[in-house]
């Protein structure tokens, strides 16, 4: 039995522990959907499942609350599946291995899945806690939030009827969110043209690891290094100074995670091999020093490897490095309306070699639709100039803040009563599903809050134990007092 089952609030932690045992990668939510349906049936609750796999579980109002408006509790069921390179783990079949580390719960070498498993757990706990006073509840669990918001995009008709929606997918206790950024993905495709690897060359694998990574929205302003950018800079320098031939480039995985690991394979004339190694090690030290105040665990290592059969053709190598060097990654603009909020950003998420092409994935975010479109154009222009074919996703809308919401006022008052201080009201640079819900149900009043999470979308993901209790108490108070 996991030790987290003894934490308080016990019901929430017990359900969260159950959820960690259910594999639920994005686009593979069948097992968690089955878990939710069985949960509803076991507790004699009405439920509905739409065509894409979203589930809503309903509970009638407690005595005396029948006349109050219905509340929607909303969380997403999928999780980001990232692991350390030395961790053996099958996200399709294995249970997450949870660890209590001081004041935090984390996983052993993988993402924890508290984003948004703890939101799912809180909603389910509320449905079965008979001591809670509440109006009618609709607990909405959406699929595939992390890789395209397809659950929210394709929400079935009549799934929810509530007036208020509480999104349980925020990551900073003491803050309530009333707006979020919209986003769009941009993918660049470069034909993978190779030639026979030259003779009399020595080949090296240069690996970037130990970076913080993190969420490409919430962490984009924290100065975290991008492993793809560092690897590209090393490859470009090797090509410029030593005529290095690039045989392979692999970095990052998910569109919404700042990449934390990457590697390249470079070949240099053997007569220059010693000089190349010395220069690359010195440049690696300079790169680590550049981010030393933030990336304390950064490592750049070089090791000789066997010669590959092929390297990139000259034009392909030139275009790839041009693309990776020139495409922006990071904060593009800060908000003038809400000081401290990132308005617009982009993330160079992954570089992957396929059978006949190289695929570069980026994601753009902005709280302004016009700025989001400009960021998309900015990234597209860099890729087109480097000879890439470019494809954009459909994108998703932002969530415009409603500072006059009755639900917001109730949440602020509840937090003040419970904890004797004001809750911070913010917008978030990350994407939430709320913008899509507002498109389908324009009458909804919405807020988002949750416990404190750090390192989400990376194996450093951790959940602050004490904040789960505060999150739970706030949820109960809002549900009991909103009218």
N, C-alpha and C positions, 0 to 999 in steps of 0.2 A: 504493500500500500504506500502511495506517495505521501511524503511528509506534508505536502501542501494541503492535504485534506483536513489537517488540524488547525489551519489558520482561520482567522475570523475576518468577515462573516462566514461561518462554516458552510452554510448551504451554497453560497456563491463559489467558494473554493472547491467544494466537492464536485459541483457540476463542471467547473472549469477543468478539474483533473480528469473527469470523464471525457471531456471534449478533446484534451490533449492526446487521448488514446485513439482518436478517430482520424485517420488520414484524410486530408482535405485540401490538396493543392488546388489552385485556381484551375477551373475548367474540368476538375475531377471531383466534384462535390457530392457524388452519388452516395457515399458512405455517411456523410454528415446529414444529408437530406433524409436518409433512412433513419438515422439516429433521432432526428427531430420528430419525424412521424411516429416512431415508436414511443418517444417521450410523451407526445400528445395523447396517444392511445392509452398508455399506462396510467395517465393522470385524468383520463376521461374528459379531455379538452377537445373542442371543435377545431379542426384544422382544414387548410386548403393548400394545394400545391399547384402551381401553374405550369405551363408547358416547358419553361426553361429550367425549372427546379427551385424557384423561390417558394418559400413556405411561410404561411401566416398561421399562427395559433391564437385562438380567441378565448377569452375568459369573460364571463358575465360580471357585471358590477357587484361589488359587495353591498350588503344591506345598508340603505341610506344614501348610496351613491348612484342610484339608478338614473337620476335626472341630469347628472353631470356629463359633459361631452366625452366621447371616447378618446382614449390616448393610444397612439401608435408607438411602440417601442421598437427601434430598428437597429439591426446589426448585420454585418455580412459574415458569411460562413467560411469563405475561403481564406487561406493564409499564404503569405510569401514563403517559399521554400528555398532557403539559402543555408549552406553549411560551409564550415571550414574545409579547405582542400584535403586535409588529412583525416577528416571524419568519414567513417563508413556509415552510410545511412540511406535508407530507401523511403522517401517521402510518400510513396504510393502505398506502403504497407506497414511501416514501423510507427510505433507510438513515440511521441516526443518524450524525451527524458528530462524531467524537471529537477531543478536544484534550488535549494534555498541558500542564497549567498548573502549573509548579513541581513540587510533591510530589503533585499530584492529577491524575486524569483526569476530564474533564467533557465535556459536549456543547455544541455551538454553538447556544445559544438554546432548547434543548429539554431535557426530562428525558433522562438518560443511559441508563436501563434497567438499571443495575447492580443495582437492586432488581427482580428477583432474577437478572438475567442472569449475574452473577458466580458465583452459586451453581450455576446450570445449567452454566456453563463448568467449574467445579471438579469437579462430578460426572462430566461427560463426560471430562475429562482423566484422572481416576482410572480410568475404565473402560478407557482405551487405553494407559496408561503401564505398559509391561511390566516396569519396574524396581520396581514397588510390590508389597510383600508384603501380602496381604489375604485374608480369608475370602470366602465367596460374597457378591456384591454385588447389590443391587437398587436401581437409580437411578430414583426415582419423580419424574416431572415432571407437575405438576398445572396445570390451566387455571383462569383467572378467579379468582385469589386476591384481586385488588385490588378487585373490584366485587361480591363476594358469596360468595367461597369455594365457588363451585358445583362446582368440580372435586373438592375434598375432600368436600363434602357427598354427591356422587354417585359416589364412588370405586367402581369395579367390583369385584365379588366375586373373590377370589383374586389380586388384583393384587400384594400383597406377603405374604411369609411370614416376614420377618425377626424377630429378637428385639429388636434395637436399631435406633433411628431417629435419624439425625443430620440435623436441619433446618438448611439452609444459607442462612437468610433473616434473619440478624441483622446489626446495623449498627455494632457497637462491638468492635473487636479488643481482646483482653485481658479480655473478659467472656464468660461462658457463661450461657445462659438456661435456666431449668428451669420456667418458668411464664409465662403470658400472660393478658391480659384477654379476656373475652368481649365481644361487641358486638351492637348492634341499630341499624337505621336507622329514622328517623321522618320521614315525608314529610307536609307540610301542603299542602292544596289550597284555593285561594281563587278563587271565580268572578271572572273578569276582566270587570268591568262598566266601560264607558267612556262618555264623553259628548263632545260637540263641544268642541274646545279654545276657550277664551274669547278674544274679541278684546281688543285693547289690552293684550296681555301680551307680555313678552319672555321667550324661553326660553333656558336655559343647560344645557350638559352639564357635570356635575361628575364628574371621573374620579379614582379612587383607584388608585395604582400604586406599584411599587417596594418592596412589602412582602416580607418573607422567606418567608411561607407555610410550607410544610413538612408533615410527616406529622402527621395529626390525633391520633395516639396518642403517638408518640415525642417530638414537639415541642410538645405541648399545654401543657407546664409552663414553656416557655421565654419566655413573655411576648410572643409574636409577636402583632401586631395582626391583627384580622379585618377584611378590606376590606368585607364586608357590614355589619358593625356600624358602621364609620366612615361609610359611605354612608347608612345608615339614620339616624344621628344628624344628619347634614347635612340630610337631607330633612325630618326631624321639626322641626328648628330653623327651616328655611325656611317650613314650613307654619304653625308656631306664631307666628312673628314677622311674616311677610309674606303669609300666606295662599297660599303657593306651591302650585301644582297639579303633581302628579307625573304625568308622561306615561310614564316607563319606568324600570325598575330591572333591572340585570343584574350579577350578581356570582358569582365562583367557578365551579367546574366539577364536581369530583369529591367524593364523599361523604367520602373519607378524606384529603383535603388541606385544610389551613387556607387559606382563600381569600386570594389576594394582590392581586387586581385586582377592581374593581367600578366601575360608572358609573351615574349617574342623570340623567334629563332633567327639569328643573323649569321651570315658568313662573311669573312674578310680574308683577303689574301694572306696566306700563311706567313709570309715574310713580315707582315704588319700585325700579326696576331698579338704579340706581347705588348706592343704599343697600344693596340685597341683595348686590351683588357685593362691596362693601366689607366687609360683615359676614361673608359666607361666607369671604372670604380670611382675615380675622382668626380666624375659628373654625377654619379649616383649619390655620393656624399653631399654634393651641392644641392641636389634635388631634395634629399631628406632634410638638409638644413633649411631649405626654403619653407618647409612646412613643420619645422621642429617644434614650434609652440603648440601646434594642434595635433599633429600625427606623431605621437611619441613612440608608437610601435612600428613605424614604417620600416620595411626592409626591401632592399633592391639587391638581388644576388645574381651572379654570373657564373655559369658552369659550362665547360666544353661538352658538346654532344656529338653524336655521329652525324656525318654529313647526310642531309636528306637527298632524295632523288631529284627534286625540283626546287626552284626558287621562283619568285614572281618575275614576270617580264618587266622590263624597264619602265614602260608606260604605266602598267598596273601598280607597281611599287610607288612611282612618283605620284600618281593620282590618289592612292590610299593615304600616303603620308600627308599630301596637301589637304585632303579632306579632314583628317584627324587633327592636324595642327590648326587649320583655319576655322573649323566649326566651333562656335562658342559653347561654353559649358559653365554654368553658374548663374549668379544673379545678374539680370539685365537691367532691372529698375526697381527702386523702392517706392512704396506708396506715399504719395503726398497727402492722401485723405486720412490714412491711419499710420502715424509714425511708428517705425519699427517693423512694419509688415512688408514682406517682399511682395512686390506687385507682379513682376514678370521674371521668369527664369527659364533656363534650358539645361538638360542633363544629357551628356554623351554617355549613354547607358551601356552599350555592348558592341563588341566587334566579333563577328563570327565568320569563319571560313566554311562555306558549303561546298557541294560537289563542283559547281561551276560558277560560283559567285561569292562575293564577300558582302555580308549584310551588316550594316551599321544602324543601330537603333538609338534614337534620341526621343526625349519627351519635353514638350513645352507647356508652361503653365502661366496663367495670368488672371488676375481678378477683373481685368478689363478685356472685353471681347476684341476690341481693335488692337490692343497690345499683344494679345495672344496670336492674332493673325500676322502681326508684324514679326513676332518672334519666329513663327513658322516660316515666313518669307526669308528672314535672316539666315536660318539654318539651311533652308532649301538652296539659297543662293550660293552658300559655301560649298555645298555638295555638287551642285550643277557645274560650278566653276572647276571642280576637280574631276569632272567627267562621269559623275554618278547619275543613275536614274533614281528619281525620288517619288515616293508614295506617302500620302498622309492618311491617317485614320480619320474617322468621322468626327472625332473630338467629343467633348461633353461640356455643358454649360457650367458657369459659376453659379453661386448661390448669393443673390443680392441681399444684404442685411436688412432686417426689419427691426429697428431699435424701439419701435412702439408696440411690440408684441406683448399680449397679456401673458403668454407662456414665459417670455423672457423676464417680465416683472415678477412673476411668481417664483422663478428660479433664483433670481437675485435676492428676493426677500427670504426664501427658504435657506439659502446659504448663510445669510446674515444671522438668522435665528439659530442655526445649528452651530456655527463656528465663530460668531462674534466679529466677523469682518466681511468686507465687501468682496464679492467674486469679481474677477477681471472679465470684462466683456471684450471679445476679440473676433477677428476674422482669421482664417487660417490659409496658408499658401498651399497646403495639400488639397487634393480633390476629395470631396465627399459626395455621396449619392444624393444629397439634399436638393441640388439644383435640378436633377432629373425628376425627383418627386414633385417639386414645385411646378414643373412643366405639366405633369399629368394631373396634379391636384392643386390648382392655384390658390385654393382656400386655406391650405395648411399653414399653421404657425409652427415654426420649428426652432429648436435649439439643439446643440450638441455638447455633451460633456462626458468625461471619463476619468479613470485613474491615471497616474503618471507612468508613462512608458518611455524608455530611452533605447536608442540603437535599433529602432524598428527596421524591418526589411534587411537585417543583417544578423549573423550569429551572435552579435553582442546584444540583441534584444533582451530587455529586462523590464520587469513590472515591479513597481514599488509597493511593498506589502501594505504599509499603513494607509496608502491612498485608496486602496480598494474599499476599505471600511467607510471612508469619507464619501466616496463615490456612491456606495450603496445607500448610505443614510440620506444623501441628497436626493437620490432617485426616489426613495420611499416618501420623502417629504414633499417633493413636487407632485408626485402622483396623488398623494392624499389631500393636497390643498388647492390644486388648480381647479378653477370653475369655468 
